[in-house]
Amino acid sequence: MAFTPTNICCLDPSKSNDSASLRLFCFPYAGASSYSFRSWLDYLPKTIKICPIELPGRGIKIEQKPYQRIEPLVKAIALEILPYLDKPFAFFGHSMGGLVSFELARFIRRQYNLEPVHLFISGRRAPQTKNFKPPIHNLPEADFLQELRQLNGTPEEVLNNHELMELLMPILRAYFTVLETYIYSDEAPLNCPISVFGGLQDKEVSIEQLEAWQAQTCNSFDLKMLPGDHFFIHSSQSFLPELIQQLNVYH
């Protein structure tokens, strides 16, 4: 199966397996590119077409200015993927990607009366829960870098590369701004099942904050905890067989 990253300005699913009966749209964490999902090709069957979303400022859209608010970001993604929601589809999002995928699911329900068959959330607290951490997007550079180190999602060689960080810093700040300016608004729960994955050593998200996702669905809910910190998706992909098993019922 070909790896076909998508982005909110240019979506070309024709390069992947059009015979797939279900599309899985994947949303990366803040600052990551669509290629963080490349290894999934070794696990997903041909019946599932992976559609990683490439956001402005990363990967093939490195020259595009990133968004700083979630509302225009979600609207832009919705408009771009709408023509490709003619088959059963599911969303997977890690960290910031989890929040984006949730708000996208609510947006397309409001605007188009469409919903994913399943929503997979990874390493992200439920949107209605309180964030007890102070914002970091406007910190001085040295302090911001230290926060990135503590999150353990950016390789040390990248953090120590001054020229590379000059390029990445505005992008990272922009997407942390998306997260830290987000205001939850109450709506009816989604009709699709929600499956949540968390890291046992994740200091950013508590089990209670993950369990709170249950309030966002009137369908089934399950939570699975895996070894690893906030970026356990890189160290443990044992959740993929379960994800595939749950998607198999829709095609």
C-alpha positions in Angstrom: 0.0 0.0 0.0 1.4 3.4 -1.0 1.9 6.0 1.7 0.0 9.1 0.7 0.2 12.1 3.0 -2.6 14.6 2.7 -2.8 18.2 3.6 -5.5 20.8 3.9 -4.7 22.4 0.5 -3.9 19.4 -1.7 -5.5 16.0 -1.2 -4.7 13.3 -3.8 -5.9 9.9 -2.6 -5.6 8.4 -6.1 -2.0 7.4 -5.3 -3.1 4.9 -2.6 -5.3 1.8 -2.7 -8.7 3.0 -4.0 -10.1 -0.5 -3.5 -10.0 0.0 0.3 -13.5 0.0 1.8 -12.6 2.4 4.7 -10.5 5.5 5.0 -8.5 6.2 8.2 -7.6 9.9 8.5 -4.7 10.4 10.9 -3.8 13.6 12.7 -0.3 14.1 14.1 0.8 15.8 17.3 1.9 19.4 17.5 4.9 20.0 15.2 4.9 16.5 13.7 4.5 15.6 10.0 2.3 13.1 8.3 5.3 10.8 8.1 5.0 10.0 11.8 2.4 7.4 10.5 4.6 5.9 7.8 5.4 2.7 9.8 1.7 1.9 10.0 1.9 0.6 6.5 3.5 -2.5 7.9 0.3 -3.2 9.9 -2.8 -1.9 8.2 -4.5 -4.3 5.7 -5.4 -3.3 2.2 -9.0 -2.9 3.2 -8.0 0.2 5.2 -6.6 3.3 3.4 -4.5 5.4 5.6 -4.8 9.2 4.9 -2.4 11.1 7.1 -3.2 14.8 7.3 -0.3 17.1 6.6 -0.7 20.5 8.3 0.8 23.8 7.2 4.4 24.3 8.3 5.4 20.6 8.2 6.4 18.0 5.7 5.4 18.8 2.2 3.7 22.0 3.4 6.8 23.4 5.2 6.4 26.8 3.5 2.8 27.3 4.5 2.0 29.4 7.5 0.6 27.3 10.4 -2.7 28.2 12.0 -2.9 29.5 15.6 -6.6 28.8 16.3 -8.4 25.5 16.1 -11.6 26.8 14.4 -10.1 27.9 11.0 -7.8 24.8 11.1 -10.8 22.4 11.5 -12.9 24.2 8.9 -10.1 24.1 6.3 -9.5 20.4 6.9 -13.2 19.6 6.7 -13.6 21.4 3.3 -10.6 19.5 1.9 -11.6 16.0 3.0 -15.3 16.4 2.4 -15.2 14.9 -1.2 -13.5 11.8 0.3 -16.1 11.0 3.0 -18.2 9.0 0.5 -17.0 5.8 2.1 -16.9 4.8 5.8 -14.2 6.7 7.5 -12.5 6.9 10.9 -10.3 9.4 12.7 -7.1 8.8 14.7 -5.4 11.7 16.4 -2.5 11.8 18.9 -2.1 14.6 21.4 -3.0 17.8 19.5 -4.2 15.6 16.7 -6.7 14.0 19.1 -8.2 17.4 19.8 -8.3 18.4 16.1 -9.9 15.1 15.1 -12.6 15.5 17.8 -13.5 19.0 16.8 -13.5 18.0 13.2 -15.9 15.2 13.9 -18.2 17.7 15.6 -17.8 20.2 12.8 -18.8 17.8 10.0 -21.7 16.6 12.0 -23.0 20.1 12.4 -22.3 21.2 8.8 -22.8 18.0 6.8 -24.6 15.5 9.0 -21.7 13.1 8.7 -19.8 11.3 11.4 -16.8 8.9 11.5 -17.6 5.3 12.2 -15.0 5.4 15.0 -12.9 8.0 16.7 -9.5 7.0 18.1 -7.9 9.3 20.6 -4.3 8.9 21.7 -2.5 10.8 24.5 -5.0 13.6 24.8 -7.1 14.6 27.7 -10.9 14.9 27.2 -11.7 18.4 25.9 -14.1 19.3 28.8 -11.4 18.6 31.4 -9.3 21.4 32.9 -5.8 22.0 31.8 -3.7 22.6 35.0 -0.5 23.3 33.1 0.5 26.9 32.4 0.8 27.9 28.7 4.2 27.5 27.1 3.6 29.0 23.6 4.7 32.5 24.6 7.7 31.5 26.7 11.2 32.9 26.0 13.1 30.6 23.6 15.3 28.9 26.3 12.3 28.1 28.5 10.3 26.9 25.5 13.1 24.6 24.5 13.3 23.2 28.0 9.6 22.4 27.9 10.0 20.6 24.6 12.8 18.6 26.2 10.6 17.6 29.1 7.9 16.5 26.7 10.4 14.1 25.0 8.8 14.3 21.6 11.6 16.2 19.8 15.0 14.5 19.3 17.8 16.1 21.2 19.9 16.5 18.0 17.0 18.6 16.6 16.8 20.7 19.7 20.5 21.3 19.6 20.5 22.3 15.9 20.2 26.1 16.0 19.4 26.6 12.3 16.8 23.8 12.3 15.1 25.2 15.4 14.9 28.6 13.9 12.7 27.1 11.3 10.7 24.9 13.6 10.2 27.3 16.6 7.5 29.4 14.9 5.7 26.3 13.8 5.8 24.7 17.3 4.7 27.9 19.0 1.8 28.2 16.5 0.4 24.7 17.2 0.9 25.0 21.0 -1.1 28.3 20.6 -3.8 26.2 19.0 -3.9 23.9 22.0 -3.6 26.6 24.7 -6.2 29.0 23.3 -8.8 26.2 22.8 -12.1 26.8 24.6 -14.4 23.9 24.9 -18.1 24.3 24.0 -20.7 21.8 25.1 -22.5 19.8 22.4 -24.4 16.5 22.2 -22.1 13.5 22.5 -21.0 11.9 19.2 -22.8 8.9 17.9 -19.7 7.0 17.0 -17.7 4.8 19.4 -14.6 6.4 21.0 -11.4 4.4 21.7 -8.7 6.0 23.8 -5.0 5.1 24.2 -2.7 6.4 26.9 0.8 6.0 28.1 1.4 4.5 31.5 4.3 6.9 32.1 2.7 9.9 30.5 3.0 12.9 32.9 1.0 15.2 30.6 -2.3 13.3 30.7 -3.8 11.4 33.7 -5.9 8.3 33.4 -8.9 10.3 34.8 -8.5 12.8 32.0 -8.5 10.0 29.5 -11.5 8.2 31.1 -13.4 11.5 30.8 -13.7 11.0 27.0 -16.5 8.6 27.7 -18.8 11.6 28.2 -18.2 12.5 24.5 -20.0 9.5 23.0 -23.4 8.0 23.4 -22.0 4.8 21.9 -19.3 2.4 23.2 -16.1 3.6 24.9 -12.9 1.8 25.8 -9.5 2.9 27.2 -6.3 1.0 26.8 -3.1 2.0 28.7 0.3 1.2 27.1 3.9 1.3 28.3 5.6 4.6 27.5 5.5 8.4 28.1 3.4 11.0 26.2 4.9 9.8 22.9 4.3 6.1 23.4 3.0 5.8 19.8 6.7 5.7 18.8 7.8 3.1 21.3 4.7 0.9 21.5 2.5 0.2 18.5 0.7 -2.7 20.2 -2.5 -0.7 19.9 -2.6 -1.1 16.1 -3.9 -4.7 16.1 -6.8 -3.6 18.3 -7.4 -0.5 16.2 -7.6 -2.8 13.1 -9.8 -5.3 14.8 -12.3 -2.5 15.7 -12.3 -1.1 12.2 -12.8 -4.5 10.6 -16.5 -4.4 11.7 -17.2 -1.5 9.4 -16.2 -3.0 6.1 
